[in-house]
Structure formats: C-alpha cells, structure tokens
C-alpha cells in the first residue's frame, strides 16, 4: 500500500481534471497531445513548429529553455530569451505551452509566461523544488525519475499536492535497464497501475523512452491503448539538426501523421482526440521577459 493521502484514488471513478487553458484539459475523455522540440533554438524555429501543428490535433506546444544536460559543455538552453520566444509563439498561435523548470529561482519567471511547468526526470526527487511548485499557481507535469519506483513517483506528486497545488499530471517516460538498444524501457504497466493507484492524469513520453524516432509511433499507440490520458512527443522542423535529442525527434509532417493515426486507437478504447485546436484559448498579453 502506497501511503499517499492526497493523490490516492478513493474510488474507481475518482479522476482529477487538470486544465491548462480554456479548451485543453488532462484527465477527461479527450486525450491531450503535446508536441514540439526538445529545445527552443530560435523564434523562427518555434514559429515553424506552431504553424505546422496549430491546425492539427496537437493541442499544446513543448520546448525547453533551461536544459539539464549530462555534459556541462552541451547546449544548456536559451534561458530567459527562450521564455520570450515561447511567450510570443503562445500569443501568436493561441496554443498553451509547457517548459521545464530546474530550480526554485526559475519558477516565478517561467510561471509568468507558460501554462504548465515540467519537472524533468532528474528533478523528480528534488523535494525543495517540489514543495515550491506547490505554491507556483500553475499546473505541473511531473516526469518519472530515471530509476524511480512507482511508489517514489507517486510520493513525489504527493509533495506538490500537499504543498497546495492539486494540478499535477504524471508522465511515464521510461526507466533505465541493462539493455541499451533503446534509450530507456517504457513501462506501460506503470501507466495502468498509476491510473488505479491515483486520481491524477497520466501521460506518456515515448520519445525519451526509446530515443529512436522510428520506434515512437508504435509505443504512442500502445500508450493510448493501455489508458494514458495523453502524450508528449518531440518533433522538429529539421530533426537531424536539432541541438538536443536529434535522434528521437520526428519531422513535423511525421508528427501530424502520427497523431492522425492515433484516432482509431483512441476511439477503440472509448477516448477521443481533438479535431480543432486553439479555439477559445486566450493567452495573457505579454511583450517580453523582464
């Protein structure tokens, strides 16, 4: 038994709905699809992404501006300049945006300009950060740690909720194993278990799970089939030129095709995928990052 007082499911129909815009919500019948590059590289790049995805069934954009990289010499993200890019794209294309927060010091600026704050796998047990995000006033996308048990994952969510923020979405993104053919091992059993243990929405990141673009689509379909409430998938205007995670990024055309191919799978398990995006989303007017 997992000792989670606030995120534990009290009955089979106990399901939290996490709203990130007027028309986009996790946990209902409609699946939420988030797409975009691993890293924000320029306004031109993000506009190209938004132009391709706004007319598709992708409801929200992702893009990292602060990047936790294994090597200190790898590109660490655009920082506040990247937030300005996300803010402009958010306003121009009427799509909510998601980006990663890595420290308490970054919360205020990020929360001002995006709709959802992501906690990456490396920070899943950064307890001081989780506590602070309980006061962030924005929904949290919490990714499972690289080697975290299901109990550890659930209790990380409990930290956020217990400090005042009930709007948490869990994300299964694969865990490490002895095999290195794929980047990680996608634990779809965890998706099913989490849906039974907690009342929080659960989505899947097949991109980070496998690390190879040709494997993303089948696992995305499997995630929908086993009950995931949505997907977050990496795509890029020129995948091979991506400054981060190039091998796993889909082209924008492949991203749109993948989402279309998910519709019959969703229908088969009693779910839907949006046909129109952005309608009704009213971003806060912004001009720049202070």
N, C-alpha and C positions, 0 to 999 in steps of 0.2 A: 504494500500500500504506500503510495506517494503522499507525503504529508503536506499537501498543498491546500491551504484553507480557502483561497480566493479564486484560483483558476481551475479548481477541480469541478468536473461536471456533476451536477446534482441529480439529473435525470436525463434520459436519452434525448429529449428534445431541447435540452438546455444549450443554447448556442448564442454566443455574443456576435453582434454585428458591428464591425469596425468601419466607420465611414471616413473616407479621406477627401471626399468632395460631395457636392450635392447629388451626383449621379453614380459615384463609384464607391462600393462598399464590399468588404470581405465578409463572408460567412453566410450569405443568402443563397438563393437558388442559382443566381448568375455567378459564373466564375470571373475572377479578375486576372487579366493578363497584363503584366508589366514588361516593357521591352526597352532596350537601349544599350549603349556601350558600357563597358566596364569603367571607362574613364572619360570624363569630359576633356576634350582636347582643344576645342575652339567653338565659337558661336556658329560658324559655318557648318561644322560637323553636326552639332546638335539640331540646327535648323533642318538639315538634310534628313536626319533621323525622324524628326517630328513631322515633316512634310509627307514622308512615306507612311508613317504609322497612324496619323490622325484620322485618316479615312478608313482604317482597317478596324479590326475588333480588338486592338490593343488600347486599353483604357488609360494607362499611366506610363510615364517615362522614368527610366532609371539612368543614373550617371554619377560616377564617383568624383568628388573634388578633393577629398583627403583620402589617400591610398595607403593602406598598410602593406608594404612590400617586404619580401624576405630579404632582399639586398638593400642596404642603405644607399646604393648608387643607382637604383632603379627610379623611374619617374614617380614622384610622390603625390602628384595631382596638382591642379591649378590653384587650390585653396580658395580664398575669397573671390578671386577673379572668376573661378568656376561657378561659384554661387551666383554671381551676376549673370553668367550665361544661362544657368538653369532658370533664374527668375525671368529673364527675357523670353525664353522659349515657353515657359509656363504661361506667361501672359499672352504671347502671340498666338499660340496654338491651342489654348484652352484645354490643356492636359495637366492633371496633377503630377507632381514629380517626387521621386524618392532618392535620397542620397545617404551615404554612410556618415555616421558621427563616430569619432575615435576618442574624444576626450571631453571632459566636463567643460573645458574652456571653449569648445566649439559649439556647444548646444544652443546658446542664445542666437548666434548669427545664423546657424543652419535652420533653426525652427522659424525664424522670421521669413525665410524665403522659399521653403519647401513645404510639402504637405504630409510627408511621412519620413521619420528618421530611422535609418537602418543601423542595427548593431551587427557588425560582422562577426564571423565565427571566432576570430582571435580575441574578441572582447566579450564573448558570451558570459564569462565569469568575472568580468571587471565590475565588481559589486558596487564600488563607489559610483561608477558611470551609470549602472542600472538604477541605483537609488535616485540619482539626479534626474534621470529620464522620467522618473515617476512624477516629477514636477514640470516636465517640459511643455505640457499643454498640446502636444501633437501625438498622433498615432505612432507606434513603434513597430518596426519589422525586425524581429529577433531571429537571427540565424543560429542554427545548432553549431556547437563547437566542433573542432576537428576530430576530437576523440571523446566527446561528451556522451554520457549515458542519457537515456530518455528521462530519468529522474532528475539528473543535473540540468537538463534543458528546461523541464517544467519548473523547477525551482528558480531558475534564472528569470523566467517570466513572472514568477511569484514576487521576486524582488521589485520589479517595475510596478506591478499592480498594487502591492502592499504599500508602496510609497505614493499612491494617489492617481496612477494612470491606468484605467481599465482597458485602454485601447491598444492591445498587443496582438500582433499576428505572428505566429510561429512559422519558421521556414526551415524545412529539411533540405540540406544542400550536400549530403554525402559525408561519410566519415572515413578516416584512414584505415587501411588494412595492409596485409602483407603483399597484396597484388599491386602492380604499378602499371598495368595496361591502361586502366582508366585513372583519372586524376584522384578520384575518391570512389567509394562504394555507396550508391544511392540506396538508402534504407527506406523502402516503401512500406515495410512493416511498421516503421515508426509513425508514418502518416496515419495508418489505420489505428494504431494504439493511441496516438495523441488525440485523435477525434473521439475516442472512447474515454480517455482519462480527463480531458479538459473541455471547456466550453469555448476555447479560443479558436479562431480560424487558423487553418494550417495550409500553407502553400509550399510549392516545391521549386527548387532551383536546379534544373537538370544540367545547366551549362557548367557550373562548378563541380557538379557530381562527376561528370565524365571527362571534361576537358577536351573533348573532340567533337567538332560540330556535327559530324555525320552520325553521332550517337544520340544527339539531343532530341530529335523528333520522336523516336520510339519511346524514350523514357518520359517525355512530356505526355504522350498519350496514356502510358501506364499510370502516371500520377493522377490524371483526371479520372481514369477508370477506377482507381482504388479510393477515391473520395476526397482528393485535395480540393481546396477552395480557390485555388488559382496557381499561377506560375509566374516566375520572374526569369526572363531569358535574355541573354546577351546577344546584341546584334550591332552591326557597324556598317557604315557606307562602303568601306573597303576593309574587310576583316583582316586581311593579311598585313595591313599597315597599322593596325591597332597598336597603341603603345603599351597595352596591357592585355593579357589573355587572348592574343590574336588567334590561337589555335582553336578556341572554343566558340568564337563569335560567329553568328550566322550573318549572311548578307541580309539586307533589308527585304529583298524580294523573297528570300527563303523564310524569313520571319513571318511575313504576311501569309505565305502559303501554308506554313506550319499551323498558324492559328486557325486558318480556314479548315484544315484537315482535322482539327480537334473538335469541331462542331458536332459531327455524328457520334463521337465518343461521349461527349458531354450529354447529348440527347439520350443515349443508351442508358446512362446512369441517372437520369432524371434531373440533369442540370442544363443550363443554357450558357451561351457565350454571346456577348453584346453584338448587335449589328451596327449600332451608331455610337460614336464616342464624342466626348467633349461637350455635348448639349447640356446646358444648364450649369456647367462649371464656371464659377465666377471668381477668378483669382484676385487677391488683394493687389491693388495698384502699387507698382514698385518702379524704381528707376535705377537704383544701384545699391551695392553693398557698402555700408559705412566702414 
